[in-house]
Structures are given as C-alpha cells and as structure tokens.
C-alpha cells in the first residue's frame, strides 16, 4: 500500500511514526544497562559477555551507519527505515528468547543493524516531509521525545524487570514496532537522495578493524595482554585499518572521505565525538553493577539513581538551546566536554562505605555538560568543513561517537576487572583473587559474600566494597581525563565558521548528501540522551 498524502492523514502523523521508532530504539539501549546484573545471573554470563551485550549493538550501529545512509539514498529512505524497524523488532524477539549469552549477543548485533537503518534515515525523513516552520517544530518535538525516552528508560526498565524479568525489556519493543511499521507504510512518503556506488569493501574492513580492537580490549582484560588470541585480534585490527586506509582513496564513492583527516578541526571533532561517548556514558554500565550487586539495590532504584544525568541534560539542552545559535558551536562543545570531565572526576572519591548519594553531584555536572555539548556537535562539524562535504563529515562524526562508546566500554571493563583483582590480592582475604574477581565483576558480589564462611563474611563484604570503590574511582578517572582531553582539543583546534542566525535550528537542504540529514544519537545507556 502506497503512502497516502500527508494532508489526508494529518500533517503530524509522519512525525509520530518516526518518533515511535526512535523512542523504541533509545529506550532499548538504555534499558539494557539496567538489566545487565539480571542477565548475568540468569545466563551465567561473565563480564566479557556483558560487555559484548552492549558492544555488539554499538559496533553494528557504528559500522553500518554510513552504508545505511547510502542504501537509503538508493532504495528509498522510508523503505530502509521500515526495514530497520522490522529487523530491530525481530532481533528484539530473539533477544527475549535467547537461552545463552552467545545467542543474546548475536541478536543484539542484529538489533544494531536495524538501528543503523533507522538512525541513518529518521532525520532525513523529517527533513523531506516538513518545510519551513513545520520543519523546526518537527525537529523540536523529535528532540524532546528522544530526550524524554532516555530519561524515562531506566525507570521503565526497572519496572519491567521488577514486575517480570529482563526479557520483558525486549518484548516491550514488539507492539511499539508493530504500530510504527504500519504507520510508516501509511503516512510516510518515500524520498531518495543522490545515490553513488555502495562501498561494501570499505564497510567490511572498517567493521573488521573496529571489531578486532574491541575484541582485543575485552579479551585482553580477561585472558591477559600476552595471550595469543589477544595479540592476533590486535594484529587483525591493525592490518584491517591499514587496508581500509589504502583502499578508501581509490573508491569512487568511499565510505569515508579520508582527505577530511588533513583538517585539524575535523580531527579534533572526531576526538570530541569519542570523548563525549566514552567520558559521559561508558562508565555507567559498571556503576550499575556496583549499585545492584554491591549496594543490593533493585533495578528500578538503580535506574532512578542515574536518571539525574539524563534529566539535567534534557533540561539544560532545552533551556540553553535557544541561545546556541548566537555563539560559535565549538565553545559550548568544548565547555560541555570540560564539564563532563569535571563531573566524572567528582566521582573518584568512592570508599568502601560509600552509598549511592556520592554520585549525584558528579552526575548533575556531567548532565549539564552533555546538555551543552551534545546538541552542537554536528553544528560544529558543519561549520568546520567545506559545505560540499558536510554530509560525509557529520556521518563520520556520528560513527565515531558510537565507536567511542563501544571502545570506552571495552577499555573501562578491562580497568574495572583489573582493579578489583588487584584489590582482592592486596586484601589477603581470597585464596584465588582472580576467580573471586571474575565472580564479583559479573554482578555476583552478594553471592561471593554469601558463599564465604560465616565467620569471614564481614571481612569478605568489606573487601568487596573496597574493591568496587577502587574500580569506580579508576574508571571515572579515566573517563574524566578522556573528556577533558576532548574538550581541550576542541577549544584548541576547532575553527568553525559561524554566522549568528535568527533561528536556532539549521534547516538541512534536501539536496545534501546521504548523511547530512543525520542528527546525533547518544550512545545511550543508563542516563544517556539524544538530541536533534
């Protein structure tokens, strides 16, 4: 059935259809982090498996984002968006039925494929559907919905897990997807862009390189950096990257325009995208393990603890957004990253006796930084490169934002585990610190304490709390420094052209390239948010 004219169905129904898909996408990503401790217990999954539950999704999204944009331009944005909804819903159903961690990870990777299709087309569809003032209203509503989804998802996830179990967080996608699929077919008109040659080869080598380094970081933290598998994974990542850099300049329509790397402003923005994701969001996965495993909080209470980050980010973005068009975007971006770094460093004072309240000030400051930095990352990119290459540039920055989240989770996971094991070894409480650290780091701290002899449970409990406190301090120190480096790079090197505009939102031309219409999607989990 072809789409009916927009005026016959009401001009805002296309916006509803797109927002439903986006809401489902963002809620699902955020919910997963709250559910990780429950998944670990039910599937007997170790920390590396939990990392892959998140990273398989993020890597698929990052690797296929640019290619999905090209596919949409060739075959139609509505068609690709609808296909993404179907793939995402089908994969969600498989996630809910997964009997093992391996099958769950595989289904999450497929979810990432569907997410890439939706992410590459949602803003472009809005841009093609609405004109003039309606376009500004549509993007404003879309941004508000994405922010609200991120803020509500930890609470919704906690409610579903408490009422049912972790599988419900995937099943809830099915009715939302069904409505979105039908509405997309009925109220969205088809649109296409300039289609070039599909760079399957570039996508393959980029995916292999990103996947290889992520696998090496996760496996190295578990098996050791000198392990054969770890070294082979690093070698595959390096060789794949070199091949990618060699073949891309020869492609007629490359996945990435590598000549952009000669622009130091653009390189600084790539660093900023990675730093924003890794500095603001990646560490929160391991904080969820602390909240639920060590403090023994319920999933809904743990979700409420980290919700202030998303709430403050949403409020700050909404309140400050009206003034952003008056100042060069690199300044709020750089300042936002510095605030993210400061907020992370404020969470480096954990102690064995710490409660959840120690996190709140840092979460608020980090949320303020996200509210400043996230809405202007793409506008800074658009002002920093030649207008003819803005589509490619914004797509690359969005890709590296997702890649920063995946690599942040992998790197921080290694640091998280090593600090727990080192602390256990120094405590002298455990006969096998390595085995005890493996059990504690996968969310089984209470089981570790309960399995110890009654006369030593108090001592073991203190050792566990102290080890987790040390690990939290280390990962937030790493996250804070990462964000500070990103902020400094932006302020030092980004020179974006800027002309004050009477309207805060830039209207994207329908004739721009396949990635121009993309907006920023946060690598969300407990407390993240997305902005238009």
N, C-alpha and C positions, 0 to 999 in steps of 0.2 A: 504494500500500500504506500503510495507516494505521500509525502508530507502535504498537509493542507496549508493554504496560505495563512500566514501568521495572523492577519486581521480577522480571519474566520474563527480562530480559536482564542483570540485574546493575545495581545502582543507580549504578555509576560509569561505565557506558558513555556516558551523555549528556555527562558531563564530558570524556571522551576525544574525542568528536565535536567539541565546542566548542573544546577546546584545539588540535585539529588545524587547524581553520580559523584560529584566532588565531595559531598558530605560523607557518603559511604566510604570513599577512598581514604579520607583523612581520619575518620573515626576508627577505621580498621587498623591503621598504622599505630595510632595512639593506644588503642586498647591492648594491642599485643604486648607492649612492655609491662602493663599492669598484670597481665596473665602469665608472664614467664615463670614465676615461682610455682604456680599451679601446674603448668605444663611440665616443669622439671620433675615434680613428684609423680604425676600421672604417667608420664612416658619414660621415666627413669633416665632423663636426659642430663648429660653433663654440661658444664659451662660452654664448651665449644659448640655444642648443639644448639644451646640457647642463643649464642651469638649468631649462628647461621640462620636461625628462625627469623631474625631481623635483617641480617645482611643479605640473604638470598633475595629478599624483596627489593632492598635498596640497590643492589648491584644490577638486577634485571631492569629496574627503572632507569638507572643512570646509563646503562649500556645501550638501551634501545630507545631512549628519548629522541635523539636526533633522527634516527632511522624512522621512527614512527611519524615524525613530522613530515618526512619526505613521502612516506606511504600515504599519508592523509592528503597531501597535495596532489598526488597522482590518482588515487582511487576515491577520494571524497572524504571530507572531514567528518560528516555525520556517519558515514559508513564505518570509518575507523573508530570513532567514539563509541558507536553501538557495539562494534566487535569487542572493544575493550571492556565494556560493561558485561558482555556475555562471558568473556574469558575470566574476568575478575570474579563474577558470581559463581561460575563453575569451579574455579580454583578454591573459592571460599567453602563451597560444599565439600570438596576433597579435604581441605584443612580440617573441617569439623569431624570428618570420618577417619582421619589419619590414626592408625594404630601404633605407629612408631615415629620417633623423632625424624628419621630419614625421610619418610613419606611426607611429613609435615613440612620439612624444609623444601622438598621438591614442589609441593603445592604452593608454598609461599613464593618460590621463584616464578611460577606460572602467574600468580597474582601480580607480580611485578611487571610481567609482560602486558597484562590488561591495564595496569595503572599507567604504564608508559603511553599506551594508546590514548587513554583519557587525558592525561596530562598534556600531551602534545597537541590536543585539539580543543580543549574546553574553552580557553580564552579566544582562540581563533574563531570558534563558532559564535561566541558572544559578539566578537568584533564584526563578523559578517552578517549577523542577524539584526543588530541595532545600529542606529545612526544618531548623530547629534546628541541632544540632551539625554535621550533614552539610553544611549551607549554608556554615558557616565553613570546614570542610575543603575544600569545593569551590572557594571563592574563594581560599583559600590556595594550593592546587595550581595554579589558573589563573594567579595572580600569579607563582608560581615558574616556570611554563612560559614566560610572556611574557618574564620577565627572562632566563631561560636562552636563549631564542630570540635576543634582542638581543645577548647576549654571544657566542653561537656564530656568528651570521650573518656577520660579517666574515671569520672563518676559513673557514667553509663557502663563502662567495663566492670567496675567494681560491683555494681548492682547485678549485672548478668552473672558474674562469677559467683557471687554470694547466693543468688536465687537458683542457679543451675550449676554450670561448671564452665571451664574455659572454652569449651566447644561452642557455647552459645554466642560468643563474640564473633564467630564466623557465620553462624546460621542467621544472625540478625541481618546480614547483608542481603540475603535472598529476596525477601519481599521488597526491600528498597530497590534492588537491582531490577526486579520484575517491573515495577512501576516506571522506573527510569527508562528501561528498554522500550516499553510500549509508548511512552510519551515522546521519546526521541524519534521514533518512527512516524508519529502522527503530527507533531508540531514543529519539528526542526527541518529547515530546508537544507538541501545539500549545497556545499560550496567546495571549491578547489583552489589551489594556488599554482605557482609555477613549478612544474614537476621536472626534475632532472634525473640523471642516472642514479639508481639506488646503489649505495656503497656498501654492499653486503660484506665485502672483503675487509674494509676498514672497521666495520662493526664487529667482525669476528676477532680481529687482532686486538682491538681495544678491550673487548669483553674478556678475552683470554688474559691480557695483561692485568686488568683490574681484578679479575677473579684470582689470578695467581698470587698477587701480592696480598690480597685479603686472606686467602687460604694460608699463606706462609706466616702471616702475623698471628692468626688464630692457632695454627698447628704448632708454631714455634713456642708459643706460651704454654702449650700443653706437653709437647714432646721434647722441647729443647731446641735451641737455635742451631746446634750442630747436627741435628737429626737429618738423615739422608732425604727424607720426604720434604722437610722444610727447605733445605738447600735447593732441591730440584724445583720446588714451587717458586722460589725467588728467581732461579735461573730462567724458568719459563716466563715469568712476568717481565724480566729484563729483555729477553730475546723478543718476546711479542711486542713490547714497546718499541724496540729498535726497528722491527719490521714495519710496524704501524707508521713510525716517523719516516721510513724510507718509501713506503708505497703511497701515502696520502698525497704528497705533492704531484704525483703522476696521475691521480684520478681526475676525470673530467668534472665530476660533481663530488668532491671529497666530503666525508663525514664531518671533518673539522678542517677549517682553513688555517693551516699551521703558520701562515705568514702573520697571523694575529699575534703570535708569540714574540714577534720583534717589537711589539708595542709594550713598553714597560707599564703603562697604565692598565692595559688589559691583563697582563700577568699579575699585577697587584690585585686586580678584581677577582681573578681565579683563586688566588691565595685567600682573599676575603671570603669567597664562597665556601671554601673548605673550612676555614677557621670558624665561620658562623655556624656551620653544621656540627663540627666536632666540638667546638667550645661551648655551645649552648645546650646541646641535646644529647650527645652520645653518652655522657656520664650518667644520665638519669636512669638508664637501664640498670646499672649496678647499684644505684641508690634504691631502686625498687626492691632489689634483693635484700638490702640492709633493712629497709622498712618492714618487709613482710617476714623475712627469715630470722633476723636478729631481734628486732623490736616486737615481732609476733603480731603485727597489725593486720587487719583484714584488707582484702583487695580494695574495697571502697574507701577505707580510711587512708590507705597508702595513696590512692588516686587523689583524694582531697588534699593531701599534704603538698603534692607537686603542682596542683591546679593553679596556685597563685602566679606561677611563671606565665602561663597562657593568658590568665585573666588580665594581668598587668600589661602584657604585650598587646593584647587586643585593645585595652583602654588607651594605652599610650599611642598606638598607631592611629586609632580613631581621633584622639584629641589633637595630635600633632600633625596629622596628615594634611589638614587644611593649610598649614603654613609651609609644607615641604617644597612647594613649587616656587617659593621665593628665595631659596638658598641653594647653592651648588650641592648636588646629592652626595658628593664624596665626604662632605663634612658630617652630616648625620650618620652616614655609613661608618666612617672612622670612629666617631664618638660612640656609636652604638656598640661596635666591637670592643672598644675600650671598657665600656660599662659591663659588657658580657664577661670580659676578663676579670674585672674587679669583683663582680658578683660571684664568679667561680672561686676566686681567691678567698672570698669571705667564707667559703665553705671548706676551708682547710684547717679548721680548729675542732674537728671531731675528737672525742675522747671515749673511753670505754663506757662512761656514764652518760653520754650524750643522748638526748631524746630528739624527736623529730623537729622540735622548735628551733634547733640550732641552724636549720636550713633556711628558714623563712626569709631573713634579711637578704641573704645572697640570692634567693630565688626572685625576690622583688626587683633587685637591681639588675639581675640578668634579664628578667622580663622587660624592664624598661629599655635595656639595650637592644633586645630583639625587636621591640616596638619601633625603635628608631632606625635600626639597620635593615630589617627585612623588607620594608616597603620600597626602599630606594636602591636596592642592589641592582636591579635591572635598569632603572633610570640612570644610574651612574654608568652602567655599561653602555647604554645607548648614547650617552654624551661623550664617552671616551674613545669611541672608534668611528671610522668613516661611516656615514649614513648608509652607504651601499652594503655594508657588512654587519649592520646591527642585528639582523635576524640570526645569522650564524653565531655572532658573539653572545647574544642573550641565551641561545640554546646551549652553548658550551658552558657558560657560567652556571646555568641551571643543572647541567650534567655534573659539573664538579661539586656543586652543592650536595647532591645526592651521594656522590663518591666520597666526599668528606665525611658524611655521616657513616657510611659503611666502613671506611678506614679508621674513623675515630672509635667505633665500637670494637673493631679488631685490636687496635693498639691499646686502648684503655683496658680491654679484657685481659690482655697479657700482663699489664701493670697490676691490675686488680688481683689476679691469681698469685703473682709472684710476691706481692706484699703480704698477702695472707699467709703464704707458705713460710716466708722469712720470719714473720711474727710468731707463727706456731713453733718454728725451730728454736727461736730465741727463748720462748716461754718454758721449754723443757717439759711441758705437760704431756705431749703426744709422743708415743713410741714411733709412729710413722707420720711425720709432719706433712709429707707430700700427699698421702692418702687422705689425711684429715682435711687438708686444704682443698683437695678436689671435692670432697663431700660438702664442705662449708660453702664453697664458691658457687655451687649449683643450686643454692637455696635451701639446703638441708641443715642449717645451723642448729635448729631445735632438736632434730633427730640425732645430731652428733653429740649434743649435750646429754640428751636422754639416754643414749647408749653407753655413756661412761659410768664407771662405778659410782654408787650413791655418795660415797664419802668424798669424791673428787668432782662432783657435778658443779659445785660453786666455782671451783678453780677453773674448770674447763669453760664454764659460761663466761667468766671474766676474760679468759684468753681469747675466746671467740669474739667477744665485743671489742676487745682491744685490737685484734687483727683486722676486723672490719673497719674500725675507726682509722687505723693506719692506711688501709687501702683507699678509703674515701678521701682522705687528705691527699694522697698521692695522685689519684685520678683527677681531682679538682684542681690541683696544682698544674698538672699537665694541660687540662682544658683551659685554665686561666691564662697560662703563658701562650698557648696557641691563639686564643682570641686577641690577646694584647699584640702579638706579632702581626696578626691580620689587620688590626686597627692601625698600627704604626705604618704598615706597608701602604695602606690606603691613603693616609694623610701625607705620607712622604712622596708617593709616586703617582697617584691618580690625578690627572689633569683633565677633568671632564669639561667640555664646552657647555655653557649654560646661559640661557636667557630666561629671565623671570616670565612666567606665564600667568594669565589671569585665572586659569583653571588648573587644579592640582593634578588632574589625570590627563596623561598624554593619550590622544586617540591614535591608534595604530592604523596605518594605511592598509587597505585591503590588498594592495599590490605588493606588499613587502614579502620577504622570503618566508620559507616554511616555519621557521622558528620565531619569527618576530612577534607573533601574537601570543607567545607563551608568557606566562607570568611565573612568579616564584612559588614553588611548592616547598614548604618546610619539610626537612626530613624529620617527621614528627614522631614522637612517642610521648611519654607522659609529660604533658605540658607544652608541647610544641604548637605552633600555629602557622598558618599560611596567610599570605597577603596578596592581594591583586597588585 
